Amino acid sequence: MRILTALLALAVSSAAIAQARRTEPLQQIAESIRAIGGVCFIIIICLILASWIIFISALLHKWVRQKTRVISEKGTCAFLLGMVLIIAIAIIGGYCGMLGRHFPPATIIALLSVFTLWSAFTLGIVPVSWVIGGKIAKIAGIERDDFSTALLGALTLFLACFVPIIGWAFVLYWAIVAIGLWVVRT
């Protein structure tokens, strides 16, 4: 709730700054709508991410628990295998995409490779968010249930996207681990 209040305050302050510039009234309205739209977009993305994390956590609870153990025990292995998997699928998908100009059925393989990477990432990010949330809760000394920790981890990953270089590296590392989870076994 505090995040929503902070984002709404950001939108209102952006509108106030736009009005202080003493521009045309229509331009002020457009800038205010743009600021409010950006805040609403961020809120919608947060809600979609939260609902996805809760849905997969509830649906595949045992699998998520198993994959969090894999991250704890073999996180480096998951990262390295994720890198290999991404490179291999990117090469196969790129080659099939180029081949698709002359042989259209190869385009289907290229699309399937992109879909494979996206599916691996979206499902793998759930246990990753559990691990990140658990680490943050442990550092803060907070005892939470599984869903709260998962949401805390997802929020951390989402907000890290807005921090240049360091946040991007953090998110990229965990995205590669999420994809590598599909290869690593316990």
C-alpha positions, -999 to +999 in steps of 0.1 A: +000+000+000+029+023+007+043+017-027+010+027-043+009+059-022+045+067-032+038+061-069+006+083-067+026+110-050+052+108-077+025+112-104+010+142-086+044+158-081+052+153-118+019+170-127+028+199-103+062+203-119+047+203-153+023+231-143+051+251-128+067+254-162+038+276-173+033+259-206+001+256-226-029+242-208-033+213-232+004+205-229+001+205-191-028+181-193-009+158-217+021+157-194+000+150-164-018+121-182+016+108-194+029+108-158-002+092-144-002+066-172+034+057-164+026+052-127-004+031-136+017+010-160+042+003-132+014-006-108-002-030-134+031-047-140+037-052-103+002-067-099+007-090-129+040-102-115+026-107-080-004-127-093+019-148-115+042-156-085+013-165-063-004-186-089+026-207-098+036-209-061+002-223-052-002-245-082+033-261-082+043-257-045+064-289-043+082-281-076+090-246-064+104-259-031+125-284-050+139-257-073+147-234-044+168-262-029+186-266-063+194-228-062+207-231-027+229-261-034+239-257-071+233-220-079+266-216-098+259-247-118+225-234-127+240-201-138+266-218-160+242-242-175+217-214-181+243-195-200+250-225-222+213-231-227+207-195-237+236-194-262+226-228-277+190-218-281+199-184-295+222-199-321+196-225-331+168-199-332+189-174-351+200-199-376+165-213-381+152-177-384+176-169-412+169-203-428+132-194-426+135-169-454+141-197-479+124-226-460+094-212-441+089-242-417+122-234-401+106-202-388+084-224-365+116-238-349+129-203-344+096-193-327+096-224-306+131-216-294+120-181-283+090-196-266+112-222-248+134-195-234+105-173-223+087-203-207+118-214-188+123-178-176+087-172-165+085-204-146+120-203-132+117-168-119+092-180-092+117-201-073+143-174-078+120-149-062+115-172-033+152-174-028+158-136-031+129-129-008+141-154+017+176-139+018+162-104+023+138-116+050+167-133+067+189-102+066+161-080+079+152-106+106+116-109+094+098-142+095+073-145+067+053-172+050+063-185+016+040-162-005+052-131+013+088-139+008+082-147-029+064-114-034+093-096-016+118-113-039+097-104-070+094-068-059+132-067-054+138-080-089+113-056-104+127-026-086+163-037-095+154-032-132+152+005-126+188+007-112+213+011-140+242-013-144+242-028-109+205-036-109+205-048-145+234-071-137+216-084-107+184-091-127+204-107-156+222-130-132+190-143-117+173-145-151+201-168-163+198-189-131+160-191-136+166-205-171+194-228-159+171-244-133+155-264-160+188-283-167+201-288-131+187-317-112+188-324-075 
